[in-house]
Amino acid sequence: MTVIAGPEHQPTWRGGRVIDVLVTLVCWSYFIGGFLFCFSFFYGAAYLVAARREYAFQYLNYLFFRGFLGLLRLLSPRQQWVIDQDIRQIKSSIIVCNHLSYLDPLLFISLFSRQKTIVKTRFFQFPVFGWLLKHSGYVPATMDKKHGLRMIEQVGNMGEFLRGGGNLFVFPEGTRNRDGKLGPLHPGVFKIARLQRCPIYVLSLSNTDKLFTPGQFFFNTRQTNSIRMKVLGRLEPVTEQGLMSVAALHRQVQQYFLEPAAAGDRQRETAMPERRP
């Protein structure tokens, strides 16, 4: 297990909201300025001369977001990052995880040098950002008229990508979870896993929403927080009984997610003081 950054139990700072503002501005200045004045030249060179353009773009994404997350960790010492050490060693697999914050996909990209994911289709329409998504080989979430062919092409090439050591990470709920409860899991990722017969790793991510809360612009750096990423289980679509169905894969992955939640509920119930009449 890898533990990154400062102490876990410290009193929360009082006041000092200006620190959150400054950290946010510095990080997003890196995000914009670092791309425009540094990484854009490398992306341009990769687009023009790289023999394997997708891989080059994915590696640049990896470097860029490692820098972004590294800067955020440095400037937010009250945030503890606890990541299972085995996660970085995952290759040629599909990774499914719960989704809490816009930080989640950035964290995954910073962990794997070869990575793809499924992205909301509207993001492909953004200037520059959509161009990066397209040439990184990321997959549109829906098959509309404009992006349907790209989705088919990327899913068709997924076998080669996975066999070459790449990982497809997916948030099967399809959107950020705002109430802490597991939402419905979309079956598309399980169809890909069954088709490619590749392992599925089920991961749990917690507390990224406390650092970067949905609907807010500023990071909450003053709050003592522990961001954790751990492996809940590994699932092989091919068993001794044969190839698992999409429904069976769905049930098993959902069970991996629900078991820790049930354990947490039991722990909270045990910790509650007994009520006397």
Summary of the structure (lengths in Angstrom):
residues: 277
radius of gyration: 19.9
end to end distance: 45.2
largest distance: 76.4
contacts: 794
relative contact order: 0.15
helix: 49%
strand: 16%
